[in-house]
Amino acid sequence: MATKRLFRSETNKMVAGVLGGLGEYLEVDPVLLRLFYVAITIFTGVLPGIVVYILAIFIVPMGPRVTVAYEAPAAGGAAASQNAETTK
């Protein structure tokens, strides 16, 4: 059984990927985590939140790079023929 590990996200990041990686790890929308983190940072004083985030940048490792193969659609391929059929 593979164990889950916390990584900084390479694809879902706004600053350094800390909260994006935490969202992937917890299977929660990272936007909710970001909003929660900003609210907590504002209400507890800005400096502690910034220090915690900077520490997390150095403590949480960067995740493995994910490469996605992209294949460009052929000119006049299946998508073009489907559009032609729907416009008739």
VEXKELO-241345 format. One record per residue: x, y, z of N, C-alpha, C in turn; residue in one letter. Coordinates in Angstrom, 3 decimals. Atoms other than C-alpha are relative to their C-alpha. Example, Ala and Ser with C-alpha at 12.3 -4.5 7.8 and 13.67 -1.06 7.14 Angstrom:
! residues 2
REC   n_east  n_north     n_up  ca_east ca_north    ca_up   c_east  c_north     c_up residuo
REC    0.890   -1.190    0.000   12.300   -4.500    7.800    0.900    1.200    0.000       a
REC   -0.820   -1.190   -0.060   13.670   -1.060    7.140   -0.770    1.090    0.730       s
END
This chain:
! residues 88
REC   n_east  n_north     n_up  ca_east ca_north    ca_up   c_east  c_north     c_up residuo
REC    0.837   -1.184    0.000    0.000    0.000    0.000    0.883    1.249    0.000       m
REC   -0.776   -1.237    0.099    1.386    3.377   -1.006   -0.440    0.984    1.078       a
REC    0.337   -0.978   -1.018    1.572    5.993    1.707   -0.100    1.379   -0.646       t
REC    0.138   -1.365    0.479    0.425    9.557    1.116    1.085    0.851    0.627       k
REC   -1.014   -0.916   -0.506    3.105   12.212    1.456   -0.403    1.415   -0.348       r
REC    0.290   -1.408    0.218    2.759   15.939    1.746    1.116    0.628   -0.814       l
REC   -0.936   -0.696    0.867    4.444   17.845   -1.057   -0.576    1.365   -0.333       f
REC    0.479   -1.253    0.579    4.271   21.382   -2.333   -0.440   -0.302   -1.421       r
REC    0.547    0.270    1.329    2.189   21.399   -5.486    0.772    0.753   -1.068       s
REC   -0.666   -0.620    1.143    3.915   22.098   -8.768   -1.023    0.650   -0.929       e
REC    1.001   -0.484    0.948    0.688   22.686  -10.675   -1.051    0.892    0.634       t
REC    1.069   -0.737   -0.668   -1.732   24.111   -8.102    0.606    0.941    1.029       n
REC   -0.665   -0.897   -0.929    0.152   27.014   -6.620   -0.309    1.441   -0.341       k
REC    0.150   -1.436    0.165   -0.330   30.713   -6.071    1.327    0.684    0.328       m
REC   -1.291   -0.569   -0.379    2.937   31.544   -4.267    1.075   -1.073   -0.112       v
REC   -1.030    1.043    0.016    5.009   28.453   -3.486   -0.584   -1.406   -0.039       a
REC    0.628    1.306    0.095    2.481   25.603   -3.665   -0.254   -0.698    1.317       g
REC    0.180    0.636   -1.309    2.252   24.956    0.085   -1.468   -0.361    0.224       v
REC    1.420    0.267   -0.245   -1.523   25.292    0.396   -0.621   -0.842   -1.113       l
REC    0.463    0.880    1.078   -2.098   23.688   -3.008    0.357   -1.446    0.282       g
REC   -0.419    1.354   -0.362   -0.109   20.658   -1.879   -0.781   -0.533    1.189       g
REC    0.792    0.416   -1.160   -1.965   20.579    1.442   -1.417   -0.369   -0.430       l
REC    1.326    0.325    0.529   -5.253   20.642   -0.451   -0.023   -1.331   -0.718       g
REC   -0.087    1.298    0.681   -4.148   17.740   -2.635    0.142   -1.133    1.011       e
REC   -0.225    1.015   -1.022   -2.992   15.825    0.448   -1.286   -0.301    0.767       y
REC    1.225    0.175   -0.783   -6.240   16.400    2.367   -1.226   -0.231   -0.871       l
REC    1.092    0.138    0.961   -8.390   16.101   -0.784   -1.083    1.044    0.258       e
REC    0.866   -1.146   -0.237   -9.881   19.537   -0.114    0.353    1.045   -1.054       v
REC   -0.251   -1.059    0.967  -10.251   22.443   -2.519    1.014    0.996    0.574       d
REC   -1.020   -0.918   -0.511   -7.095   24.565   -2.102   -0.491    1.434    0.172       p
REC    0.532   -1.350   -0.146   -9.131   27.753   -2.545   -0.584    0.186    1.404       v
REC    0.546   -0.072   -1.360  -10.948   26.990    0.717    1.119    0.103    1.029       l
REC   -1.134   -0.075   -0.920   -7.634   26.407    2.461    0.656    1.374   -0.048       l
REC   -0.608   -1.330    0.127   -6.246   29.670    1.096   -0.837    1.066    0.702       r
REC    0.874   -0.962   -0.669   -9.279   31.645    2.279    0.087   -0.144    1.514       l
REC   -0.099    0.268   -1.431   -9.111   30.004    5.705    1.339    0.505    0.539       f
REC   -1.332   -0.412   -0.438   -5.365   30.658    5.960    0.134    1.524    0.039       y
REC   -0.054   -1.467    0.013   -5.718   34.319    4.987   -0.799    0.565    1.168       v
REC    0.817   -0.483   -1.120   -8.514   34.808    7.540    0.720   -0.206    1.326       a
REC   -0.727    0.279   -1.238   -6.497   33.137   10.307    1.210    0.919    0.126       i
REC   -1.178   -0.874   -0.019   -3.414   35.165    9.345   -0.391    1.424    0.380       t
REC    0.435   -1.363   -0.314   -5.326   38.437    9.495   -0.429    0.120    1.458       i
REC    0.530   -0.086   -1.361   -7.040   37.664   12.811    1.041   -0.258    1.080       f
REC   -1.022    0.281   -1.011   -3.886   36.454   14.580    1.206    0.925   -0.125       t
REC   -1.156   -0.861    0.249   -1.609   39.185   13.330    0.696   -0.522   -1.240       g
REC   -0.511    0.401    1.319   -0.022   39.130    9.918    1.354   -0.698    0.087       v
REC   -1.371    0.527   -0.049    3.558   38.369   10.917    0.073   -1.500    0.300       l
REC   -0.101    1.455   -0.238    3.000   34.882   12.447   -0.421   -0.846   -1.204       p
REC    0.444    0.744    1.179    1.097   33.724    9.356    1.033   -0.015   -1.101       g
REC   -1.042   -0.080    1.027    3.835   34.913    7.040    1.199   -0.859    0.391       i
REC   -1.137    0.799   -0.464    6.553   33.286    9.173   -0.299   -1.488   -0.155       v
REC    0.372    1.423    0.136    4.664   29.965    9.237    0.048   -0.423   -1.465       v
REC   -0.011    0.338    1.417    4.232   30.047    5.460    1.430   -0.116   -0.530       y
REC   -1.402    0.051    0.452    7.915   30.817    4.869    0.695   -1.248    0.540       i
REC   -0.563    1.242   -0.549    8.913   27.970    7.201   -0.494   -1.218   -0.773       l
REC    0.560    1.134    0.753    6.570   25.624    5.328    0.647   -0.124   -1.373       a
REC   -0.678    0.047    1.304    8.263   26.569    2.048    1.297   -0.798    0.105       i
REC   -1.282    0.691   -0.163   11.565   25.277    3.410   -0.141   -1.414    0.557       f
REC    0.172    1.309   -0.635   10.173   22.272    5.334   -0.675   -1.003   -0.933       i
REC    0.766    0.909    0.867    7.668   20.786    2.850    0.730   -0.107   -1.334       v
REC   -0.743    0.154    1.260    9.484   19.306   -0.163   -0.879    0.243   -1.222       p
REC    0.701   -0.188    1.265    8.537   20.127   -3.741   -0.408   -1.368   -0.526       m
REC    0.511    1.268    0.517    6.411   17.409   -5.316    0.699   -0.415   -1.273       g
REC   -0.608    0.465    1.248    7.548   15.277   -8.219   -0.634    0.709   -1.190       p
REC    0.518   -0.671    1.194    7.209   16.940  -11.585   -0.899   -0.956   -0.770       r
REC    0.947    0.784    0.778    4.234   15.723  -13.547    0.000    0.560   -1.407       v
REC    0.040   -0.434    1.386    4.499   15.857  -17.292   -1.240   -0.575   -0.651       t
REC    1.229    0.412    0.660    1.334   15.705  -19.333    0.241    0.058   -1.494       v
REC   -0.159    0.048    1.449    1.496   14.584  -22.926   -1.203    0.663   -0.638       a
REC    1.071   -0.703    0.694   -0.527   16.843  -25.170    0.115   -0.299   -1.480       y
REC    0.023    0.299    1.423   -1.536   15.824  -28.629   -0.940    0.991   -0.670       e
REC    0.812   -0.999    0.694   -2.758   18.621  -30.878   -0.964   -0.702   -0.944       a
REC    0.958    0.628    0.923   -5.912   17.768  -32.787    0.395    0.266   -1.455       p
REC   -0.324   -0.128    1.419   -5.440   17.199  -36.485   -0.942    1.001   -0.654       a
REC    0.836   -0.971    0.707   -6.725   19.922  -38.790   -1.077   -0.732   -0.780       a
REC    1.103    0.651    0.708  -10.143   18.933  -40.061   -0.284   -1.390    0.527       g
REC    0.190    1.328   -0.588  -10.246   15.954  -37.702   -1.441   -0.244    0.428       g
REC    1.310    0.416   -0.465  -13.152   14.445  -35.811   -0.807    1.170    0.550       a
REC    0.713   -1.148   -0.574  -14.024   17.683  -33.994   -0.598    0.868   -1.102       a
REC    0.488   -0.814    1.104  -14.360   19.555  -37.278   -1.187   -0.669   -0.678       a
REC    1.104    0.689    0.657  -16.601   16.884  -38.773   -1.239   -0.010    0.896       s
REC    1.152   -0.058   -0.909  -18.822   16.887  -35.651   -0.629    1.377   -0.051       q
REC    0.544   -1.340    0.105  -19.181   20.668  -35.864   -0.764    0.177   -1.311       n
REC    0.644   -0.114    1.289  -20.086   20.400  -39.539   -1.357   -0.699    0.029       a
REC    1.262    0.740   -0.070  -22.777   17.825  -38.758   -1.031    0.739    0.831       e
REC    0.957   -0.670   -0.863  -24.350   19.892  -35.979   -0.495    1.313   -0.593       t
REC    0.411   -1.268    0.592  -24.521   23.064  -38.093   -0.915   -0.191   -1.208       t
REC    0.874    0.260    1.161  -26.472   21.408  -40.919   -1.454    0.141    0.368       k
END
